[in-house]
Amino acid sequence: MTSLVTGGQVAFWMLAPVMVLAAIAMILVRKAVHSALLLATVMVCLAVQYAAQDAPFLFAVQIIVYTGAILMLFLFVLMLVGVDASDSLVETIRGQRLLAGLAFLGIGVLLVFAVGNAVYGDPVGLGQAQPDGNPKGIAQLLFGKYVFAFEVTSALLITAAMGAMMLAHRERLTRKKTQRDLSEERIRKYADHGVHPGPLPTPGVLARHNAVDTPALLPDGSIAPTSVSRVLQARGTVFPESEERDEVNAVRRISEGDPGDQVPTEPEGTDLSGYGEGDKL
């Protein structure tokens, strides 16, 4: 008994709507990552269609080359470059919308003729169309009957790559800032708004405290508030300012020759027996 519905027809009617919807959504979504995932859906469905049409070579090429290599390259570029990008409202190439519309109409006409030829033409069996197998049949068509179209397509792909580079290129509207310009800008911010031109002080006071929650000292002995992260300040986990000032005052009195009663104590568990008197704080 002859089957009225074949496996290829079932695969076509199940995957063809998915491919069309994924292709339409690929050009409508706003995020590049979502477009890449939808493109992967289209490629995998197309590979299954090749397998259903008894084209194992095209199935393997579609999975290995396109889905496994080119799509992964897209994803790597998205991860390295980033997905956040601003849209430019200035057209780099004049009249590109008109050219895109004409190209769309031309491709539509070619598709209509191709589909009409496949529907209304005389069907030929797979054994007659490719008597030597699928890979050899594809090679004979690409490098024999359609070698000119193959070379034109190669040139078109190179042109498309160069066009993408030109579209992504942006003209610099201002002069690139030099080190002198950056230095003058920092000094100007310091004069106008009081923004310190130098780097932020590092945390830690003396040699016994190098924790990130311990403020640094300014030349006059006062505590630099910018030496500790604002996150730690908001959490209230900064080293107590009173204890810090006591130690600073004690060190100052020692440096002036008046040790008094308050000498900075050593942290518990610190053994300085191996150091000389001049090495201790």
DRENPA-3360 file (N, C-alpha, C; in nm, 2 decimals, always signed):
BEGIN
1 = MTSLVTGG = +0.08/-0.12/+0.00/+0.00/+0.00/+0.00/+0.09/+0.12/+0.00 ~ +0.06/+0.21/-0.09/+0.14/+0.34/-0.10/+0.10/+0.44/+0.00 ~ +0.20/+0.49/+0.07/+0.17/+0.59/+0.18/+0.14/+0.73/+0.11 ~ +0.03/+0.79/+0.16/-0.01/+0.92/+0.10/+0.07/+1.04/+0.16 ~ +0.13/+1.02/+0.28/+0.20/+1.12/+0.35/+0.34/+1.06/+0.38 ~ +0.44/+1.13/+0.33/+0.58/+1.08/+0.36/+0.64/+1.16/+0.48 ~ +0.76/+1.11/+0.52/+0.82/+1.17/+0.63/+0.88/+1.31/+0.60 ~ +0.92/+1.33/+0.47/+0.96/+1.46/+0.43/+0.85/+1.56/+0.43;
9 = QVAFWMLA = +0.73/+1.52/+0.39/+0.62/+1.61/+0.40/+0.58/+1.65/+0.54 ~ +0.59/+1.55/+0.63/+0.56/+1.59/+0.77/+0.66/+1.68/+0.83 ~ +0.79/+1.66/+0.80/+0.89/+1.75/+0.84/+0.88/+1.89/+0.79 ~ +0.84/+1.89/+0.66/+0.82/+2.02/+0.59/+0.71/+2.10/+0.66 ~ +0.60/+2.04/+0.68/+0.48/+2.12/+0.73/+0.50/+2.15/+0.88 ~ +0.58/+2.07/+0.95/+0.61/+2.10/+1.09/+0.71/+2.21/+1.11 ~ +0.82/+2.21/+1.03/+0.93/+2.30/+1.05/+0.93/+2.42/+0.96 ~ +0.86/+2.42/+0.85/+0.85/+2.54/+0.76/+0.78/+2.66/+0.83;
17 = PVMVLAAI = +0.67/+2.64/+0.90/+0.62/+2.76/+0.98/+0.71/+2.81/+1.08 ~ +0.78/+2.72/+1.15/+0.87/+2.76/+1.25/+0.99/+2.84/+1.19 ~ +1.04/+2.80/+1.08/+1.14/+2.87/+1.01/+1.10/+3.01/+0.97 ~ +0.98/+3.02/+0.91/+0.93/+3.15/+0.86/+0.91/+3.24/+0.98 ~ +0.85/+3.20/+1.09/+0.82/+3.28/+1.21/+0.95/+3.32/+1.27 ~ +1.05/+3.23/+1.28/+1.18/+3.27/+1.34/+1.25/+3.37/+1.25 ~ +1.24/+3.35/+1.12/+1.31/+3.45/+1.03/+1.25/+3.59/+1.04 ~ +1.12/+3.59/+1.05/+1.05/+3.72/+1.06/+1.09/+3.79/+1.20;
25 = AMILVRKA = +1.08/+3.71/+1.30/+1.12/+3.76/+1.43/+1.27/+3.80/+1.44 ~ +1.35/+3.73/+1.37/+1.49/+3.77/+1.37/+1.52/+3.91/+1.33 ~ +1.45/+3.96/+1.23/+1.47/+4.10/+1.18/+1.38/+4.20/+1.25 ~ +1.30/+4.15/+1.34/+1.21/+4.25/+1.41/+1.25/+4.27/+1.56 ~ +1.32/+4.17/+1.62/+1.36/+4.19/+1.76/+1.47/+4.30/+1.77 ~ +1.48/+4.36/+1.89/+1.57/+4.47/+1.91/+1.71/+4.43/+1.96 ~ +1.72/+4.31/+2.02/+1.84/+4.27/+2.08/+1.91/+4.17/+1.99 ~ +2.05/+4.20/+1.97/+2.13/+4.12/+1.88/+2.14/+3.97/+1.93;
33 = VHSALLLA = +2.14/+3.95/+2.06/+2.15/+3.81/+2.11/+2.02/+3.73/+2.07 ~ +1.91/+3.79/+2.08/+1.78/+3.72/+2.04/+1.78/+3.70/+1.89 ~ +1.83/+3.79/+1.81/+1.84/+3.76/+1.67/+1.93/+3.64/+1.64 ~ +2.04/+3.63/+1.71/+2.14/+3.52/+1.69/+2.07/+3.39/+1.73 ~ +1.99/+3.38/+1.83/+1.93/+3.26/+1.87/+1.82/+3.22/+1.77 ~ +1.75/+3.32/+1.72/+1.65/+3.29/+1.62/+1.71/+3.25/+1.49 ~ +1.83/+3.30/+1.46/+1.90/+3.26/+1.34/+1.94/+3.11/+1.36 ~ +1.98/+3.07/+1.48/+2.02/+2.93/+1.50/+1.90/+2.84/+1.48;
41 = TVMVCLAV = +1.78/+2.89/+1.52/+1.66/+2.81/+1.50/+1.63/+2.79/+1.35 ~ +1.65/+2.89/+1.27/+1.63/+2.88/+1.13/+1.73/+2.78/+1.07 ~ +1.86/+2.79/+1.11/+1.96/+2.70/+1.05/+1.94/+2.56/+1.09 ~ +1.90/+2.53/+1.21/+1.87/+2.39/+1.25/+1.75/+2.33/+1.18 ~ +1.65/+2.41/+1.17/+1.53/+2.36/+1.09/+1.56/+2.34/+0.94 ~ +1.65/+2.43/+0.89/+1.68/+2.41/+0.75/+1.77/+2.28/+0.73 ~ +1.85/+2.25/+0.83/+1.93/+2.13/+0.82/+1.85/+2.01/+0.83 ~ +1.74/+2.01/+0.91/+1.65/+1.89/+0.92/+1.58/+1.88/+0.78;
49 = QYAAQDAP = +1.54/+1.99/+0.72/+1.48/+1.98/+0.59/+1.57/+1.92/+0.48 ~ +1.70/+1.95/+0.49/+1.79/+1.88/+0.40/+1.80/+1.73/+0.42 ~ +1.80/+1.70/+0.55/+1.80/+1.55/+0.58/+1.67/+1.48/+0.53 ~ +1.56/+1.55/+0.55/+1.43/+1.49/+0.50/+1.43/+1.48/+0.35 ~ +1.50/+1.56/+0.28/+1.50/+1.55/+0.13/+1.62/+1.47/+0.08 ~ +1.67/+1.38/+0.16/+1.78/+1.29/+0.12/+1.90/+1.36/+0.07 ~ +1.94/+1.47/+0.14/+2.06/+1.54/+0.11/+2.15/+1.54/+0.23 ~ +2.22/+1.43/+0.26/+2.30/+1.42/+0.38/+2.42/+1.51/+0.38;
57 = FLFAVQII = +2.48/+1.54/+0.27/+2.59/+1.63/+0.26/+2.56/+1.77/+0.30 ~ +2.45/+1.82/+0.25/+2.40/+1.96/+0.28/+2.36/+1.96/+0.43 ~ +2.30/+1.85/+0.48/+2.26/+1.85/+0.62/+2.39/+1.86/+0.71 ~ +2.50/+1.79/+0.68/+2.62/+1.80/+0.76/+2.68/+1.94/+0.74 ~ +2.69/+1.99/+0.62/+2.75/+2.12/+0.60/+2.67/+2.23/+0.68 ~ +2.54/+2.22/+0.68/+2.45/+2.32/+0.75/+2.47/+2.32/+0.90 ~ +2.49/+2.20/+0.95/+2.51/+2.19/+1.10/+2.65/+2.23/+1.13 ~ +2.75/+2.17/+1.06/+2.89/+2.19/+1.10/+2.94/+2.33/+1.07;
65 = VYTGAILM = +2.91/+2.38/+0.95/+2.97/+2.51/+0.90/+2.89/+2.62/+0.95 ~ +2.76/+2.62/+0.92/+2.68/+2.74/+0.95/+2.64/+2.74/+1.10 ~ +2.57/+2.64/+1.15/+2.53/+2.64/+1.29/+2.65/+2.63/+1.38 ~ +2.74/+2.54/+1.35/+2.85/+2.52/+1.45/+2.97/+2.62/+1.44 ~ +2.99/+2.68/+1.32/+3.10/+2.77/+1.31/+3.06/+2.92/+1.30 ~ +2.98/+2.95/+1.19/+2.95/+3.09/+1.17/+2.86/+3.15/+1.28 ~ +2.76/+3.07/+1.32/+2.68/+3.12/+1.43/+2.76/+3.14/+1.56 ~ +2.85/+3.05/+1.59/+2.93/+3.06/+1.71/+3.02/+3.18/+1.70;
73 = LFLFVLML = +3.06/+3.21/+1.57/+3.14/+3.34/+1.55/+3.06/+3.46/+1.58 ~ +2.93/+3.46/+1.54/+2.84/+3.57/+1.58/+2.83/+3.59/+1.73 ~ +2.81/+3.48/+1.80/+2.80/+3.49/+1.94/+2.92/+3.53/+2.01 ~ +3.04/+3.49/+1.96/+3.17/+3.53/+2.02/+3.18/+3.68/+2.00 ~ +3.15/+3.73/+1.88/+3.16/+3.88/+1.85/+3.07/+3.95/+1.95 ~ +2.95/+3.90/+1.97/+2.85/+3.97/+2.06/+2.91/+3.98/+2.20 ~ +2.97/+3.87/+2.24/+3.02/+3.86/+2.38/+3.14/+3.95/+2.40 ~ +3.23/+3.96/+2.29/+3.35/+4.04/+2.30/+3.32/+4.19/+2.29;
81 = VGVDASDS = +3.24/+4.22/+2.18/+3.21/+4.36/+2.16/+3.10/+4.42/+2.25 ~ +3.00/+4.34/+2.28/+2.89/+4.38/+2.36/+2.77/+4.40/+2.28 ~ +2.65/+4.39/+2.35/+2.52/+4.40/+2.29/+2.46/+4.54/+2.30 ~ +2.52/+4.63/+2.38/+2.47/+4.76/+2.39/+2.53/+4.85/+2.28 ~ +2.44/+4.91/+2.20/+2.49/+4.99/+2.09/+2.38/+5.10/+2.07 ~ +2.42/+5.22/+2.03/+2.33/+5.33/+2.00/+2.31/+5.33/+1.85 ~ +2.19/+5.36/+1.81/+2.15/+5.36/+1.67/+2.18/+5.50/+1.61 ~ +2.25/+5.51/+1.50/+2.28/+5.63/+1.44/+2.16/+5.67/+1.34;
89 = LVETIRGQ = +2.12/+5.79/+1.35/+2.01/+5.84/+1.26/+2.06/+5.90/+1.13 ~ +2.19/+5.91/+1.12/+2.25/+5.96/+1.00/+2.29/+5.85/+0.90 ~ +2.25/+5.85/+0.78/+2.28/+5.75/+0.68/+2.42/+5.77/+0.63 ~ +2.50/+5.66/+0.64/+2.64/+5.67/+0.59/+2.64/+5.66/+0.44 ~ +2.55/+5.58/+0.38/+2.54/+5.57/+0.24/+2.41/+5.64/+0.19 ~ +2.42/+5.73/+0.10/+2.30/+5.80/+0.06/+2.22/+5.71/-0.04 ~ +2.08/+5.71/-0.02/+2.00/+5.63/-0.10/+2.00/+5.48/-0.08 ~ +2.04/+5.44/+0.04/+2.05/+5.29/+0.06/+1.91/+5.23/+0.08;
97 = RLLAGLAF = +1.82/+5.31/+0.13/+1.68/+5.25/+0.14/+1.62/+5.22/+0.01 ~ +1.64/+5.31/-0.09/+1.59/+5.28/-0.23/+1.65/+5.16/-0.29 ~ +1.78/+5.15/-0.27/+1.85/+5.03/-0.32/+1.81/+4.90/-0.25 ~ +1.78/+4.91/-0.12/+1.74/+4.79/-0.05/+1.60/+4.75/-0.10 ~ +1.51/+4.85/-0.13/+1.38/+4.82/-0.18/+1.38/+4.75/-0.31 ~ +1.47/+4.80/-0.40/+1.49/+4.74/-0.53/+1.54/+4.60/-0.52 ~ +1.64/+4.58/-0.43/+1.69/+4.45/-0.41/+1.59/+4.35/-0.36 ~ +1.50/+4.40/-0.27/+1.39/+4.32/-0.22/+1.30/+4.27/-0.33;
105 = LGIGVLLV = +1.26/+4.37/-0.42/+1.17/+4.33/-0.53/+1.24/+4.23/-0.62 ~ +1.37/+4.25/-0.65/+1.44/+4.16/-0.74/+1.44/+4.02/-0.68 ~ +1.47/+4.01/-0.55/+1.48/+3.87/-0.49/+1.34/+3.81/-0.49 ~ +1.24/+3.89/-0.47/+1.10/+3.84/-0.47/+1.06/+3.78/-0.60 ~ +1.10/+3.85/-0.71/+1.07/+3.80/-0.85/+1.14/+3.67/-0.87 ~ +1.27/+3.66/-0.83/+1.35/+3.54/-0.85/+1.29/+3.42/-0.77 ~ +1.24/+3.45/-0.65/+1.18/+3.34/-0.57/+1.05/+3.30/-0.64 ~ +0.97/+3.39/-0.69/+0.84/+3.35/-0.76/+0.87/+3.26/-0.88;
113 = FAVGNAVY = +0.97/+3.29/-0.96/+1.01/+3.21/-1.07/+1.06/+3.07/-1.03 ~ +1.15/+3.07/-0.92/+1.20/+2.95/-0.87/+1.10/+2.85/-0.82 ~ +1.01/+2.91/-0.74/+0.90/+2.83/-0.69/+0.81/+2.78/-0.80 ~ +0.78/+2.87/-0.89/+0.69/+2.82/-1.00/+0.75/+2.71/-1.09 ~ +0.88/+2.72/-1.11/+0.95/+2.62/-1.19/+0.95/+2.49/-1.11 ~ +0.96/+2.49/-0.98/+0.96/+2.37/-0.90/+0.82/+2.31/-0.89 ~ +0.72/+2.39/-0.89/+0.58/+2.34/-0.87/+0.53/+2.29/-1.01 ~ +0.55/+2.37/-1.11/+0.48/+2.33/-1.24/+0.58/+2.26/-1.33;
121 = GDPVGLGQ = +0.70/+2.23/-1.30/+0.79/+2.16/-1.38/+0.77/+2.01/-1.37 ~ +0.83/+1.93/-1.45/+0.82/+1.79/-1.45/+0.91/+1.74/-1.34 ~ +0.86/+1.66/-1.24/+0.95/+1.61/-1.13/+1.04/+1.50/-1.19 ~ +1.16/+1.50/-1.13/+1.27/+1.40/-1.17/+1.31/+1.33/-1.04 ~ +1.32/+1.20/-1.05/+1.36/+1.13/-0.93/+1.50/+1.16/-0.88 ~ +1.53/+1.13/-0.76/+1.66/+1.16/-0.70/+1.77/+1.08/-0.76 ~ +1.74/+0.95/-0.80/+1.84/+0.87/-0.87/+1.88/+0.93/-1.00 ~ +1.79/+0.98/-1.07/+1.82/+1.04/-1.21/+1.89/+1.18/-1.19;
129 = AQPDGNPK = +1.85/+1.25/-1.09/+1.91/+1.39/-1.08/+2.05/+1.38/-1.02 ~ +2.08/+1.28/-0.94/+2.21/+1.27/-0.88/+2.25/+1.12/-0.88 ~ +2.29/+1.07/-1.00/+2.32/+0.93/-1.00/+2.45/+0.89/-0.93 ~ +2.54/+0.99/-0.91/+2.67/+0.96/-0.85/+2.67/+1.00/-0.70 ~ +2.56/+1.03/-0.64/+2.55/+1.07/-0.50/+2.54/+1.22/-0.48 ~ +2.50/+1.26/-0.36/+2.48/+1.40/-0.33/+2.60/+1.49/-0.34 ~ +2.71/+1.45/-0.27/+2.83/+1.54/-0.28/+2.88/+1.57/-0.42 ~ +2.89/+1.46/-0.50/+2.94/+1.48/-0.64/+2.85/+1.56/-0.72;
137 = GIAQLLFG = +2.72/+1.54/-0.70/+2.62/+1.61/-0.78/+2.63/+1.76/-0.74 ~ +2.65/+1.80/-0.62/+2.66/+1.94/-0.58/+2.78/+2.00/-0.64 ~ +2.89/+1.92/-0.64/+3.02/+1.98/-0.69/+3.01/+2.00/-0.84 ~ +2.94/+1.91/-0.91/+2.92/+1.93/-1.06/+2.84/+2.05/-1.09 ~ +2.74/+2.08/-1.00/+2.65/+2.20/-1.03/+2.73/+2.33/-0.99 ~ +2.80/+2.33/-0.88/+2.86/+2.45/-0.83/+2.98/+2.49/-0.92 ~ +3.07/+2.39/-0.95/+3.19/+2.42/-1.03/+3.18/+2.39/-1.18 ~ +3.06/+2.35/-1.22/+3.04/+2.32/-1.36/+2.93/+2.41/-1.42;
145 = KYVFAFEV = +2.81/+2.38/-1.40/+2.70/+2.45/-1.46/+2.68/+2.59/-1.41 ~ +2.70/+2.61/-1.28/+2.68/+2.74/-1.21/+2.80/+2.80/-1.16 ~ +2.92/+2.78/-1.22/+3.04/+2.83/-1.17/+3.04/+2.99/-1.17 ~ +2.98/+3.05/-1.27/+2.98/+3.19/-1.28/+2.89/+3.25/-1.16 ~ +2.78/+3.19/-1.14/+2.70/+3.23/-1.03/+2.77/+3.21/-0.89 ~ +2.84/+3.10/-0.88/+2.92/+3.08/-0.76/+3.02/+3.19/-0.74 ~ +3.10/+3.22/-0.84/+3.20/+3.33/-0.82/+3.13/+3.46/-0.80 ~ +3.02/+3.49/-0.86/+2.95/+3.62/-0.83/+2.90/+3.62/-0.69;
153 = TSALLITA = +2.86/+3.51/-0.64/+2.81/+3.50/-0.50/+2.93/+3.53/-0.40 ~ +3.05/+3.47/-0.44/+3.16/+3.50/-0.35/+3.20/+3.64/-0.35 ~ +3.20/+3.71/-0.46/+3.23/+3.85/-0.47/+3.12/+3.93/-0.39 ~ +2.99/+3.88/-0.40/+2.89/+3.95/-0.33/+2.91/+3.94/-0.18 ~ +2.95/+3.83/-0.13/+2.98/+3.81/+0.02/+3.09/+3.91/+0.06 ~ +3.20/+3.92/-0.02/+3.31/+4.01/+0.02/+3.26/+4.15/+0.02 ~ +3.18/+4.19/-0.08/+3.12/+4.32/-0.08/+3.03/+4.35/+0.04 ~ +2.95/+4.25/+0.08/+2.87/+4.26/+0.19/+2.95/+4.29/+0.32;
161 = AMGAMMLA = +3.06/+4.21/+0.33/+3.15/+4.23/+0.45/+3.21/+4.37/+0.45 ~ +3.25/+4.42/+0.34/+3.31/+4.56/+0.33/+3.20/+4.66/+0.36 ~ +3.08/+4.64/+0.31/+2.97/+4.73/+0.33/+2.93/+4.73/+0.48 ~ +2.93/+4.62/+0.55/+2.91/+4.62/+0.69/+3.01/+4.70/+0.77 ~ +3.14/+4.69/+0.73/+3.24/+4.77/+0.79/+3.22/+4.92/+0.77 ~ +3.17/+4.95/+0.65/+3.15/+5.09/+0.62/+3.03/+5.15/+0.70 ~ +2.93/+5.07/+0.71/+2.81/+5.11/+0.79/+2.84/+5.12/+0.94 ~ +2.93/+5.03/+0.99/+2.96/+5.04/+1.13/+3.06/+5.15/+1.16;
169 = HRERLTRK = +3.13/+5.20/+1.06/+3.23/+5.30/+1.08/+3.16/+5.44/+1.11 ~ +3.21/+5.51/+1.20/+3.16/+5.64/+1.24/+3.27/+5.75/+1.22 ~ +3.23/+5.86/+1.16/+3.33/+5.96/+1.15/+3.35/+6.03/+1.28 ~ +3.47/+6.06/+1.32/+3.50/+6.14/+1.44/+3.46/+6.28/+1.42 ~ +3.37/+6.33/+1.51/+3.32/+6.47/+1.49/+3.41/+6.57/+1.57 ~ +3.49/+6.52/+1.67/+3.57/+6.60/+1.75/+3.72/+6.55/+1.74 ~ +3.81/+6.63/+1.78/+3.95/+6.59/+1.78/+3.97/+6.50/+1.90 ~ +4.06/+6.40/+1.87/+4.09/+6.30/+1.98/+4.17/+6.37/+2.09;
177 = KTQRDLSE = +4.13/+6.34/+2.21/+4.19/+6.41/+2.33/+4.33/+6.34/+2.35 ~ +4.43/+6.43/+2.37/+4.56/+6.39/+2.41/+4.58/+6.39/+2.56 ~ +4.70/+6.35/+2.60/+4.73/+6.35/+2.75/+4.73/+6.49/+2.80 ~ +4.77/+6.59/+2.72/+4.77/+6.73/+2.76/+4.63/+6.77/+2.78 ~ +4.54/+6.74/+2.69/+4.40/+6.78/+2.70/+4.33/+6.72/+2.83 ~ +4.36/+6.59/+2.85/+4.31/+6.53/+2.97/+4.36/+6.59/+3.10 ~ +4.49/+6.63/+3.10/+4.54/+6.69/+3.22/+4.48/+6.83/+3.24 ~ +4.46/+6.91/+3.13/+4.40/+7.04/+3.15/+4.25/+7.03/+3.19;
185 = ERIRKYAD = +4.19/+6.92/+3.14/+4.05/+6.90/+3.19/+4.04/+6.87/+3.33 ~ +4.13/+6.79/+3.39/+4.13/+6.76/+3.53/+4.16/+6.88/+3.61 ~ +4.25/+6.96/+3.57/+4.28/+7.09/+3.64/+4.17/+7.18/+3.64 ~ +4.10/+7.19/+3.52/+3.98/+7.28/+3.51/+3.87/+7.23/+3.60 ~ +3.85/+7.10/+3.61/+3.74/+7.05/+3.70/+3.78/+7.08/+3.85 ~ +3.91/+7.08/+3.88/+3.95/+7.11/+4.02/+3.93/+7.26/+4.05 ~ +3.95/+7.34/+3.95/+3.94/+7.49/+3.97/+3.79/+7.53/+3.98 ~ +3.71/+7.46/+3.90/+3.56/+7.50/+3.89/+3.48/+7.43/+3.99;
193 = HGVHPGPL = +3.50/+7.30/+4.01/+3.41/+7.22/+4.09/+3.48/+7.16/+4.21 ~ +3.61/+7.18/+4.23/+3.68/+7.12/+4.34/+3.71/+6.97/+4.33 ~ +3.70/+6.91/+4.21/+3.73/+6.77/+4.19/+3.88/+6.75/+4.20 ~ +3.92/+6.66/+4.29/+4.07/+6.64/+4.30/+4.13/+6.59/+4.17 ~ +4.24/+6.65/+4.12/+4.29/+6.60/+3.99/+4.37/+6.47/+4.00 ~ +4.41/+6.43/+4.12/+4.50/+6.31/+4.13/+4.41/+6.19/+4.16 ~ +4.48/+6.08/+4.17/+4.41/+5.95/+4.20/+4.36/+5.95/+4.35 ~ +4.26/+5.87/+4.38/+4.21/+5.86/+4.51/+4.32/+5.79/+4.60;
201 = PTPGVLAR = +4.32/+5.84/+4.73/+4.42/+5.78/+4.82/+4.39/+5.63/+4.85 ~ +4.49/+5.55/+4.87/+4.47/+5.41/+4.90/+4.43/+5.39/+5.05 ~ +4.35/+5.29/+5.08/+4.31/+5.27/+5.22/+4.43/+5.21/+5.30 ~ +4.42/+5.23/+5.43/+4.52/+5.17/+5.52/+4.60/+5.29/+5.58 ~ +4.62/+5.28/+5.71/+4.70/+5.37/+5.79/+4.81/+5.30/+5.86 ~ +4.93/+5.35/+5.85/+5.05/+5.30/+5.91/+5.08/+5.16/+5.85 ~ +5.17/+5.09/+5.91/+5.21/+4.96/+5.85/+5.13/+4.84/+5.91 ~ +5.05/+4.88/+6.02/+4.98/+4.77/+6.09/+4.84/+4.76/+6.04;
209 = HNAVDTPA = +4.79/+4.85/+5.96/+4.65/+4.85/+5.92/+4.65/+4.88/+5.77 ~ +4.63/+4.77/+5.69/+4.62/+4.79/+5.54/+4.49/+4.73/+5.49 ~ +4.39/+4.72/+5.58/+4.26/+4.67/+5.53/+4.19/+4.78/+5.45 ~ +4.09/+4.73/+5.37/+4.02/+4.82/+5.28/+3.92/+4.91/+5.36 ~ +3.89/+4.87/+5.49/+3.80/+4.95/+5.56/+3.87/+5.05/+5.66 ~ +4.00/+5.06/+5.64/+4.07/+5.16/+5.72/+4.11/+5.28/+5.64 ~ +4.06/+5.40/+5.68/+4.09/+5.52/+5.60/+4.24/+5.55/+5.60 ~ +4.27/+5.63/+5.50/+4.41/+5.68/+5.48/+4.42/+5.81/+5.55;
217 = LLPDGSIA = +4.55/+5.86/+5.56/+4.58/+5.98/+5.63/+4.62/+6.09/+5.52 ~ +4.58/+6.21/+5.54/+4.63/+6.32/+5.46/+4.76/+6.37/+5.52 ~ +4.83/+6.46/+5.45/+4.96/+6.51/+5.51/+4.94/+6.58/+5.64 ~ +4.83/+6.64/+5.67/+4.81/+6.71/+5.80/+4.77/+6.62/+5.91 ~ +4.76/+6.49/+5.88/+4.72/+6.39/+5.98/+4.57/+6.36/+5.99 ~ +4.49/+6.44/+5.91/+4.35/+6.41/+5.91/+4.31/+6.29/+5.83 ~ +4.19/+6.24/+5.84/+4.15/+6.12/+5.77/+4.09/+6.16/+5.64 ~ +4.13/+6.09/+5.53/+4.08/+6.11/+5.40/+3.96/+6.03/+5.37;
225 = PTSVSRVL = +3.84/+6.09/+5.36/+3.71/+6.02/+5.35/+3.70/+5.94/+5.22 ~ +3.77/+5.99/+5.12/+3.76/+5.92/+4.98/+3.85/+5.80/+4.97 ~ +3.92/+5.77/+5.08/+4.01/+5.65/+5.07/+3.94/+5.52/+5.10 ~ +3.81/+5.53/+5.14/+3.73/+5.41/+5.17/+3.61/+5.41/+5.08 ~ +3.58/+5.29/+5.03/+3.47/+5.27/+4.94/+3.34/+5.33/+5.00 ~ +3.26/+5.39/+4.91/+3.13/+5.44/+4.96/+3.03/+5.33/+5.00 ~ +3.05/+5.21/+4.95/+2.97/+5.10/+4.99/+3.00/+5.06/+5.13 ~ +3.13/+5.06/+5.17/+3.16/+5.03/+5.31/+3.11/+5.14/+5.40;
233 = QARGTVFP = +3.12/+5.26/+5.36/+3.07/+5.37/+5.44/+2.92/+5.36/+5.46 ~ +2.84/+5.32/+5.35/+2.70/+5.31/+5.37/+2.66/+5.19/+5.46 ~ +2.74/+5.09/+5.46/+2.72/+4.97/+5.54/+2.76/+5.00/+5.69 ~ +2.84/+5.10/+5.71/+2.88/+5.13/+5.85/+2.99/+5.03/+5.90 ~ +3.07/+4.97/+5.80/+3.17/+4.88/+5.84/+3.31/+4.94/+5.83 ~ +3.32/+5.07/+5.83/+3.45/+5.14/+5.83/+3.52/+5.13/+5.97 ~ +3.65/+5.13/+5.97/+3.72/+5.13/+6.10/+3.68/+5.25/+6.18 ~ +3.65/+5.23/+6.31/+3.60/+5.34/+6.39/+3.69/+5.46/+6.39;
241 = ESEERDEV = +3.64/+5.58/+6.36/+3.72/+5.70/+6.34/+3.78/+5.74/+6.48 ~ +3.71/+5.72/+6.59/+3.77/+5.76/+6.72/+3.90/+5.68/+6.75 ~ +3.90/+5.55/+6.72/+4.02/+5.47/+6.74/+4.13/+5.51/+6.65 ~ +4.09/+5.55/+6.53/+4.19/+5.59/+6.43/+4.25/+5.72/+6.48 ~ +4.17/+5.81/+6.52/+4.23/+5.94/+6.57/+4.32/+5.92/+6.69 ~ +4.28/+5.83/+6.78/+4.36/+5.81/+6.90/+4.50/+5.76/+6.86 ~ +4.50/+5.67/+6.76/+4.63/+5.62/+6.72/+4.71/+5.72/+6.65 ~ +4.65/+5.81/+6.57/+4.72/+5.91/+6.50/+4.77/+6.01/+6.60;
249 = NAVRRISE = +4.70/+6.05/+6.70/+4.75/+6.14/+6.80/+4.86/+6.08/+6.88 ~ +4.85/+5.95/+6.91/+4.96/+5.89/+6.98/+5.09/+5.89/+6.90 ~ +5.08/+5.86/+6.77/+5.20/+5.86/+6.68/+5.25/+6.00/+6.67 ~ +5.17/+6.10/+6.66/+5.21/+6.23/+6.65/+5.29/+6.28/+6.78 ~ +5.24/+6.24/+6.89/+5.31/+6.27/+7.02/+5.45/+6.20/+7.03 ~ +5.45/+6.08/+6.98/+5.58/+6.01/+6.98/+5.68/+6.07/+6.89 ~ +5.63/+6.12/+6.77/+5.72/+6.19/+6.67/+5.77/+6.32/+6.73 ~ +5.69/+6.38/+6.82/+5.73/+6.51/+6.88/+5.82/+6.49/+7.00;
257 = GDPGDQVP = +5.84/+6.37/+7.04/+5.93/+6.34/+7.16/+5.85/+6.34/+7.29 ~ +5.72/+6.33/+7.29/+5.64/+6.32/+7.41/+5.55/+6.20/+7.40 ~ +5.60/+6.08/+7.44/+5.52/+5.96/+7.43/+5.40/+5.96/+7.51 ~ +5.40/+6.02/+7.63/+5.28/+6.02/+7.72/+5.24/+5.88/+7.76 ~ +5.12/+5.87/+7.78/+5.06/+5.74/+7.83/+5.00/+5.66/+7.72 ~ +4.97/+5.72/+7.61/+4.90/+5.65/+7.50/+5.00/+5.61/+7.39 ~ +5.04/+5.49/+7.39/+5.13/+5.44/+7.29/+5.05/+5.34/+7.21 ~ +5.06/+5.35/+7.08/+4.98/+5.25/+7.00/+5.02/+5.11/+7.02;
265 = TEPEGTDL = +4.93/+5.03/+7.06/+4.95/+4.89/+7.09/+4.96/+4.81/+6.97 ~ +5.03/+4.70/+6.98/+5.05/+4.61/+6.87/+4.93/+4.52/+6.86 ~ +4.89/+4.48/+6.74/+4.78/+4.38/+6.73/+4.81/+4.25/+6.80 ~ +4.70/+4.19/+6.85/+4.72/+4.06/+6.92/+4.77/+3.96/+6.82 ~ +4.86/+3.88/+6.87/+4.92/+3.77/+6.79/+5.04/+3.82/+6.71 ~ +5.08/+3.95/+6.72/+5.20/+4.00/+6.64/+5.32/+3.98/+6.72 ~ +5.42/+3.91/+6.67/+5.55/+3.88/+6.74/+5.66/+3.97/+6.67 ~ +5.71/+4.06/+6.74/+5.81/+4.15/+6.69/+5.95/+4.12/+6.75;
273 = SGYGEGDK = +5.96/+4.01/+6.81/+6.09/+3.98/+6.89/+6.21/+3.97/+6.80 ~ +6.18/+3.93/+6.67/+6.29/+3.92/+6.58/+6.34/+4.04/+6.52 ~ +6.28/+4.16/+6.55/+6.32/+4.28/+6.49/+6.40/+4.36/+6.59 ~ +6.48/+4.46/+6.54/+6.55/+4.55/+6.63/+6.46/+4.66/+6.68 ~ +6.52/+4.74/+6.77/+6.45/+4.85/+6.83/+6.41/+4.95/+6.72 ~ +6.50/+4.97/+6.62/+6.47/+5.07/+6.52/+6.36/+5.02/+6.42 ~ +6.34/+4.89/+6.42/+6.24/+4.84/+6.32/+6.10/+4.84/+6.38 ~ +6.08/+4.86/+6.51/+5.94/+4.86/+6.56/+5.88/+4.99/+6.54;
281 = L = +5.75/+4.99/+6.54/+5.67/+5.12/+6.53/+5.69/+5.20/+6.66;
% end
